[in-house]
Amino acid sequence: MTPAETYAAHLDAVQSQNSRIYGPSSGRDPWGAAARQFRFDPRRELDRNMLVIASYVQPDDIVADVGGGAGRVGLPLALQCKEVLNIEPSPGMGAEFETLVREANISNGRLIPSSFAEVQELTSDIVITADVTYFVRDIVAFIRKLEATASRRVMITIWSEPPPNRSADFFALVYGEKQAVLPGLSQLMPVLSDMGIYPDVHVMPANPWWENQPISIKSDAVDMLLMDRVTKPEDREHVRLLIEDNFDRLFSIGEKGFVPIWRLDMRELLITWEI
């Protein structure tokens, strides 16, 4: 198989397994229910990873943020460039983005409520996409469109392991089978090489932004894992007992409390190249 076919096969396996275990997709906004979790103050002090991203942006730039969600990345960039275009198909995410634009009094952040594939004649100086490529089956067409959209630079950020893949041990415990995993760095880099793209890859300095709060109480650790998307609502009472019986397999004890074992040694990666 070609690298692109291998990439697509990972997504096909995930979709097949999810359909079998969780049932067919509802067709509703898949990110809407979680959209408020992605609200960040656009005027916050930037963490070290965002500072690396922002260092590529110039005052006269138009930045296209593909799958920009509620604006976690795009809106801080809007404060230092000409305009940010958020191409975001989720109504829930789009609503949070527009609310934050108003609340932060940002006049140069614009929502394009559409999938990237449907957008026509979009141009920018920089195109960035954060945590999106894991879910894109036709990865070659997606990357070519990123290049067609940007006049100067493409920026892709991913984590060293796609976040849903980090629940593999827990998934196997709950459902008794190996979890099909989303394509990540190991699958994306061969695709880029096969396309003749040889990017710079930067390992970012900061830990995952969603893991800043320590878990000091054992019951909170159980509840946190129980609410993971791995568990179907109807299975939660049964799964609670599984977590309690296998707690030492799922968590280690660190200086700041209980640490999910699958969260260790995870870094954000910036993959970028000039057009």
PABA-520763 format. One record per residue (C-alpha): residue number from 1; residue in three letters; x, y, z. Coordinates in steps of 0.5 Angstrom, whole numbers, plus 500, padded with zeros to 3 digits. Layout:
<pts>
pt pos->NUM, code->Ala, X->X, Y->Y, Z->Z $
...
</pts>
This chain:
<pts>
pt pos->1, code->Met, X->500, Y->500, Z->500 $
pt pos->2, code->Thr, X->502, Y->507, Z->499 $
pt pos->3, code->Pro, X->503, Y->512, Z->505 $
pt pos->4, code->Ala, X->497, Y->515, Z->504 $
pt pos->5, code->Glu, X->493, Y->508, Z->503 $
pt pos->6, code->Thr, X->496, Y->506, Z->510 $
pt pos->7, code->Tyr, X->494, Y->513, Z->513 $
pt pos->8, code->Ala, X->487, Y->512, Z->510 $
pt pos->9, code->Ala, X->487, Y->505, Z->513 $
pt pos->10, code->His, X->488, Y->507, Z->520 $
pt pos->11, code->Leu, X->482, Y->511, Z->520 $
pt pos->12, code->Asp, X->477, Y->506, Z->516 $
pt pos->13, code->Ala, X->479, Y->501, Z->522 $
pt pos->14, code->Val, X->477, Y->506, Z->527 $
pt pos->15, code->Gln, X->471, Y->508, Z->524 $
pt pos->16, code->Ser, X->469, Y->500, Z->523 $
pt pos->17, code->Gln, X->471, Y->499, Z->530 $
pt pos->18, code->Asn, X->467, Y->505, Z->533 $
pt pos->19, code->Ser, X->461, Y->503, Z->529 $
pt pos->20, code->Arg, X->461, Y->496, Z->532 $
pt pos->21, code->Ile, X->462, Y->498, Z->539 $
pt pos->22, code->Tyr, X->458, Y->505, Z->540 $
pt pos->23, code->Gly, X->453, Y->504, Z->534 $
pt pos->24, code->Pro, X->453, Y->509, Z->528 $
pt pos->25, code->Ser, X->454, Y->516, Z->528 $
pt pos->26, code->Ser, X->448, Y->520, Z->530 $
pt pos->27, code->Gly, X->450, Y->525, Z->525 $
pt pos->28, code->Arg, X->449, Y->531, Z->530 $
pt pos->29, code->Asp, X->455, Y->536, Z->531 $
pt pos->30, code->Pro, X->460, Y->531, Z->534 $
pt pos->31, code->Trp, X->464, Y->537, Z->537 $
pt pos->32, code->Gly, X->458, Y->541, Z->540 $
pt pos->33, code->Ala, X->458, Y->538, Z->546 $
pt pos->34, code->Ala, X->465, Y->539, Z->548 $
pt pos->35, code->Ala, X->466, Y->546, Z->545 $
pt pos->36, code->Arg, X->466, Y->550, Z->552 $
pt pos->37, code->Gln, X->472, Y->546, Z->554 $
pt pos->38, code->Phe, X->476, Y->549, Z->548 $
pt pos->39, code->Arg, X->474, Y->556, Z->550 $
pt pos->40, code->Phe, X->481, Y->560, Z->552 $
pt pos->41, code->Asp, X->482, Y->567, Z->553 $
pt pos->42, code->Pro, X->485, Y->570, Z->547 $
pt pos->43, code->Arg, X->488, Y->576, Z->551 $
pt pos->44, code->Arg, X->491, Y->571, Z->556 $
pt pos->45, code->Glu, X->499, Y->570, Z->557 $
pt pos->46, code->Leu, X->501, Y->565, Z->551 $
pt pos->47, code->Asp, X->504, Y->559, Z->553 $
pt pos->48, code->Arg, X->511, Y->557, Z->551 $
pt pos->49, code->Asn, X->508, Y->553, Z->545 $
pt pos->50, code->Met, X->503, Y->558, Z->543 $
pt pos->51, code->Leu, X->509, Y->563, Z->543 $
pt pos->52, code->Val, X->513, Y->558, Z->538 $
pt pos->53, code->Ile, X->507, Y->558, Z->533 $
pt pos->54, code->Ala, X->506, Y->566, Z->534 $
pt pos->55, code->Ser, X->513, Y->567, Z->532 $
pt pos->56, code->Tyr, X->512, Y->565, Z->525 $
pt pos->57, code->Val, X->506, Y->571, Z->524 $
pt pos->58, code->Gln, X->508, Y->578, Z->521 $
pt pos->59, code->Pro, X->503, Y->584, Z->522 $
pt pos->60, code->Asp, X->501, Y->584, Z->515 $
pt pos->61, code->Asp, X->499, Y->577, Z->515 $
pt pos->62, code->Ile, X->492, Y->573, Z->513 $
pt pos->63, code->Val, X->492, Y->567, Z->517 $
pt pos->64, code->Ala, X->487, Y->561, Z->515 $
pt pos->65, code->Asp, X->486, Y->557, Z->521 $
pt pos->66, code->Val, X->483, Y->550, Z->519 $
pt pos->67, code->Gly, X->479, Y->547, Z->524 $
pt pos->68, code->Gly, X->480, Y->552, Z->528 $
pt pos->69, code->Gly, X->475, Y->551, Z->533 $
pt pos->70, code->Ala, X->473, Y->556, Z->539 $
pt pos->71, code->Gly, X->479, Y->560, Z->537 $
pt pos->72, code->Arg, X->484, Y->557, Z->542 $
pt pos->73, code->Val, X->490, Y->558, Z->537 $
pt pos->74, code->Gly, X->487, Y->563, Z->532 $
pt pos->75, code->Leu, X->484, Y->568, Z->536 $
pt pos->76, code->Pro, X->491, Y->570, Z->540 $
pt pos->77, code->Leu, X->494, Y->570, Z->533 $
pt pos->78, code->Ala, X->489, Y->575, Z->531 $
pt pos->79, code->Leu, X->492, Y->580, Z->536 $
pt pos->80, code->Gln, X->498, Y->580, Z->532 $
pt pos->81, code->Cys, X->496, Y->580, Z->525 $
pt pos->82, code->Lys, X->492, Y->583, Z->519 $
pt pos->83, code->Glu, X->486, Y->578, Z->520 $
pt pos->84, code->Val, X->485, Y->570, Z->522 $
pt pos->85, code->Leu, X->480, Y->566, Z->518 $
pt pos->86, code->Asn, X->477, Y->560, Z->522 $
pt pos->87, code->Ile, X->474, Y->555, Z->517 $
pt pos->88, code->Glu, X->470, Y->551, Z->522 $
pt pos->89, code->Pro, X->464, Y->546, Z->520 $
pt pos->90, code->Ser, X->462, Y->545, Z->528 $
pt pos->91, code->Pro, X->456, Y->550, Z->529 $
pt pos->92, code->Gly, X->458, Y->549, Z->537 $
pt pos->93, code->Met, X->465, Y->551, Z->536 $
pt pos->94, code->Gly, X->463, Y->556, Z->531 $
pt pos->95, code->Ala, X->458, Y->559, Z->536 $
pt pos->96, code->Glu, X->464, Y->559, Z->542 $
pt pos->97, code->Phe, X->469, Y->562, Z->537 $
pt pos->98, code->Glu, X->464, Y->568, Z->535 $
pt pos->99, code->Thr, X->462, Y->569, Z->543 $
pt pos->100, code->Leu, X->470, Y->570, Z->544 $
pt pos->101, code->Val, X->471, Y->575, Z->539 $
pt pos->102, code->Arg, X->465, Y->579, Z->541 $
pt pos->103, code->Glu, X->468, Y->578, Z->549 $
pt pos->104, code->Ala, X->475, Y->580, Z->547 $
pt pos->105, code->Asn, X->473, Y->586, Z->542 $
pt pos->106, code->Ile, X->477, Y->583, Z->537 $
pt pos->107, code->Ser, X->475, Y->586, Z->530 $
pt pos->108, code->Asn, X->479, Y->581, Z->525 $
pt pos->109, code->Gly, X->477, Y->574, Z->527 $
pt pos->110, code->Arg, X->472, Y->572, Z->522 $
pt pos->111, code->Leu, X->468, Y->565, Z->522 $
pt pos->112, code->Ile, X->467, Y->561, Z->516 $
pt pos->113, code->Pro, X->462, Y->556, Z->518 $
pt pos->114, code->Ser, X->464, Y->550, Z->513 $
pt pos->115, code->Ser, X->468, Y->544, Z->512 $
pt pos->116, code->Phe, X->475, Y->546, Z->509 $
pt pos->117, code->Ala, X->474, Y->541, Z->503 $
pt pos->118, code->Glu, X->468, Y->546, Z->501 $
pt pos->119, code->Val, X->471, Y->552, Z->501 $
pt pos->120, code->Gln, X->473, Y->555, Z->495 $
pt pos->121, code->Glu, X->478, Y->561, Z->493 $
pt pos->122, code->Leu, X->481, Y->562, Z->500 $
pt pos->123, code->Thr, X->487, Y->565, Z->500 $
pt pos->124, code->Ser, X->492, Y->567, Z->506 $
pt pos->125, code->Asp, X->499, Y->568, Z->508 $
pt pos->126, code->Ile, X->499, Y->562, Z->513 $
pt pos->127, code->Val, X->495, Y->556, Z->514 $
pt pos->128, code->Ile, X->495, Y->553, Z->520 $
pt pos->129, code->Thr, X->491, Y->547, Z->523 $
pt pos->130, code->Ala, X->492, Y->544, Z->530 $
pt pos->131, code->Asp, X->490, Y->537, Z->532 $
pt pos->132, code->Val, X->486, Y->536, Z->525 $
pt pos->133, code->Thr, X->490, Y->531, Z->521 $
pt pos->134, code->Tyr, X->488, Y->525, Z->525 $
pt pos->135, code->Phe, X->481, Y->525, Z->523 $
pt pos->136, code->Val, X->482, Y->527, Z->515 $
pt pos->137, code->Arg, X->482, Y->520, Z->511 $
pt pos->138, code->Asp, X->484, Y->524, Z->504 $
pt pos->139, code->Ile, X->490, Y->526, Z->507 $
pt pos->140, code->Val, X->494, Y->528, Z->500 $
pt pos->141, code->Ala, X->488, Y->532, Z->498 $
pt pos->142, code->Phe, X->488, Y->536, Z->505 $
pt pos->143, code->Ile, X->495, Y->537, Z->505 $
pt pos->144, code->Arg, X->495, Y->540, Z->497 $
pt pos->145, code->Lys, X->489, Y->544, Z->499 $
pt pos->146, code->Leu, X->493, Y->547, Z->505 $
pt pos->147, code->Glu, X->499, Y->549, Z->500 $
pt pos->148, code->Ala, X->494, Y->552, Z->495 $
pt pos->149, code->Thr, X->491, Y->556, Z->501 $
pt pos->150, code->Ala, X->498, Y->559, Z->503 $
pt pos->151, code->Ser, X->502, Y->564, Z->500 $
pt pos->152, code->Arg, X->508, Y->563, Z->504 $
pt pos->153, code->Arg, X->507, Y->558, Z->510 $
pt pos->154, code->Val, X->504, Y->551, Z->512 $
pt pos->155, code->Met, X->504, Y->550, Z->519 $
pt pos->156, code->Ile, X->501, Y->543, Z->522 $
pt pos->157, code->Thr, X->501, Y->542, Z->530 $
pt pos->158, code->Ile, X->500, Y->535, Z->532 $
pt pos->159, code->Trp, X->501, Y->531, Z->539 $
pt pos->160, code->Ser, X->507, Y->526, Z->539 $
pt pos->161, code->Glu, X->501, Y->521, Z->540 $
pt pos->162, code->Pro, X->494, Y->523, Z->537 $
pt pos->163, code->Pro, X->490, Y->524, Z->544 $
pt pos->164, code->Pro, X->485, Y->519, Z->543 $
pt pos->165, code->Asn, X->490, Y->513, Z->542 $
pt pos->166, code->Arg, X->493, Y->514, Z->549 $
pt pos->167, code->Ser, X->486, Y->511, Z->552 $
pt pos->168, code->Ala, X->489, Y->504, Z->548 $
pt pos->169, code->Asp, X->490, Y->500, Z->555 $
pt pos->170, code->Phe, X->484, Y->503, Z->558 $
pt pos->171, code->Phe, X->480, Y->501, Z->552 $
pt pos->172, code->Ala, X->482, Y->494, Z->552 $
pt pos->173, code->Leu, X->481, Y->493, Z->559 $
pt pos->174, code->Val, X->473, Y->495, Z->558 $
pt pos->175, code->Tyr, X->472, Y->492, Z->551 $
pt pos->176, code->Gly, X->477, Y->486, Z->551 $
pt pos->177, code->Glu, X->480, Y->488, Z->544 $
pt pos->178, code->Lys, X->486, Y->492, Z->542 $
pt pos->179, code->Gln, X->484, Y->499, Z->540 $
pt pos->180, code->Ala, X->484, Y->501, Z->533 $
pt pos->181, code->Val, X->489, Y->508, Z->533 $
pt pos->182, code->Leu, X->488, Y->514, Z->529 $
pt pos->183, code->Pro, X->494, Y->516, Z->524 $
pt pos->184, code->Gly, X->499, Y->520, Z->527 $
pt pos->185, code->Leu, X->506, Y->523, Z->526 $
pt pos->186, code->Ser, X->509, Y->516, Z->524 $
pt pos->187, code->Gln, X->504, Y->515, Z->518 $
pt pos->188, code->Leu, X->504, Y->523, Z->517 $
pt pos->189, code->Met, X->511, Y->524, Z->515 $
pt pos->190, code->Pro, X->511, Y->518, Z->510 $
pt pos->191, code->Val, X->505, Y->521, Z->506 $
pt pos->192, code->Leu, X->509, Y->528, Z->506 $
pt pos->193, code->Ser, X->516, Y->525, Z->504 $
pt pos->194, code->Asp, X->512, Y->521, Z->498 $
pt pos->195, code->Met, X->509, Y->528, Z->496 $
pt pos->196, code->Gly, X->516, Y->531, Z->496 $
pt pos->197, code->Ile, X->515, Y->535, Z->502 $
pt pos->198, code->Tyr, X->521, Y->535, Z->507 $
pt pos->199, code->Pro, X->518, Y->540, Z->513 $
pt pos->200, code->Asp, X->522, Y->542, Z->519 $
pt pos->201, code->Val, X->519, Y->539, Z->525 $
pt pos->202, code->His, X->520, Y->542, Z->532 $
pt pos->203, code->Val, X->518, Y->539, Z->538 $
pt pos->204, code->Met, X->515, Y->544, Z->543 $
pt pos->205, code->Pro, X->517, Y->545, Z->550 $
pt pos->206, code->Ala, X->510, Y->545, Z->554 $
pt pos->207, code->Asn, X->506, Y->539, Z->556 $
pt pos->208, code->Pro, X->499, Y->538, Z->554 $
pt pos->209, code->Trp, X->495, Y->544, Z->555 $
pt pos->210, code->Trp, X->489, Y->540, Z->558 $
pt pos->211, code->Glu, X->493, Y->537, Z->563 $
pt pos->212, code->Asn, X->495, Y->542, Z->568 $
pt pos->213, code->Gln, X->491, Y->541, Z->574 $
pt pos->214, code->Pro, X->493, Y->535, Z->578 $
pt pos->215, code->Ile, X->489, Y->530, Z->581 $
pt pos->216, code->Ser, X->490, Y->529, Z->588 $
pt pos->217, code->Ile, X->484, Y->525, Z->590 $
pt pos->218, code->Lys, X->483, Y->518, Z->588 $
pt pos->219, code->Ser, X->476, Y->518, Z->587 $
pt pos->220, code->Asp, X->477, Y->524, Z->582 $
pt pos->221, code->Ala, X->482, Y->520, Z->578 $
pt pos->222, code->Val, X->476, Y->515, Z->577 $
pt pos->223, code->Asp, X->471, Y->520, Z->575 $
pt pos->224, code->Met, X->476, Y->523, Z->570 $
pt pos->225, code->Leu, X->477, Y->516, Z->567 $
pt pos->226, code->Leu, X->470, Y->514, Z->567 $
pt pos->227, code->Met, X->468, Y->520, Z->563 $
pt pos->228, code->Asp, X->473, Y->519, Z->558 $
pt pos->229, code->Arg, X->470, Y->518, Z->551 $
pt pos->230, code->Val, X->472, Y->511, Z->551 $
pt pos->231, code->Thr, X->466, Y->509, Z->556 $
pt pos->232, code->Lys, X->459, Y->508, Z->553 $
pt pos->233, code->Pro, X->454, Y->512, Z->558 $
pt pos->234, code->Glu, X->450, Y->505, Z->559 $
pt pos->235, code->Asp, X->457, Y->502, Z->561 $
pt pos->236, code->Arg, X->459, Y->507, Z->566 $
pt pos->237, code->Glu, X->457, Y->503, Z->573 $
pt pos->238, code->His, X->461, Y->497, Z->570 $
pt pos->239, code->Val, X->467, Y->500, Z->568 $
pt pos->240, code->Arg, X->467, Y->504, Z->575 $
pt pos->241, code->Leu, X->468, Y->497, Z->578 $
pt pos->242, code->Leu, X->474, Y->495, Z->573 $
pt pos->243, code->Ile, X->477, Y->502, Z->574 $
pt pos->244, code->Glu, X->477, Y->501, Z->581 $
pt pos->245, code->Asp, X->480, Y->494, Z->581 $
pt pos->246, code->Asn, X->485, Y->496, Z->576 $
pt pos->247, code->Phe, X->487, Y->503, Z->579 $
pt pos->248, code->Asp, X->494, Y->501, Z->579 $
pt pos->249, code->Arg, X->495, Y->499, Z->572 $
pt pos->250, code->Leu, X->492, Y->505, Z->570 $
pt pos->251, code->Phe, X->495, Y->511, Z->574 $
pt pos->252, code->Ser, X->502, Y->512, Z->577 $
pt pos->253, code->Ile, X->503, Y->516, Z->583 $
pt pos->254, code->Gly, X->507, Y->523, Z->582 $
pt pos->255, code->Glu, X->509, Y->529, Z->586 $
pt pos->256, code->Lys, X->503, Y->532, Z->584 $
pt pos->257, code->Gly, X->498, Y->526, Z->585 $
pt pos->258, code->Phe, X->495, Y->521, Z->581 $
pt pos->259, code->Val, X->498, Y->521, Z->574 $
pt pos->260, code->Pro, X->494, Y->517, Z->568 $
pt pos->261, code->Ile, X->500, Y->512, Z->565 $
pt pos->262, code->Trp, X->498, Y->514, Z->558 $
pt pos->263, code->Arg, X->499, Y->521, Z->559 $
pt pos->264, code->Leu, X->507, Y->520, Z->560 $
pt pos->265, code->Asp, X->512, Y->523, Z->555 $
pt pos->266, code->Met, X->507, Y->527, Z->550 $
pt pos->267, code->Arg, X->509, Y->533, Z->546 $
pt pos->268, code->Glu, X->506, Y->538, Z->541 $
pt pos->269, code->Leu, X->510, Y->538, Z->535 $
pt pos->270, code->Leu, X->510, Y->543, Z->529 $
pt pos->271, code->Ile, X->511, Y->541, Z->522 $
pt pos->272, code->Thr, X->512, Y->547, Z->518 $
pt pos->273, code->Trp, X->515, Y->548, Z->511 $
pt pos->274, code->Glu, X->515, Y->554, Z->506 $
pt pos->275, code->Ile, X->511, Y->555, Z->500 $
</pts>
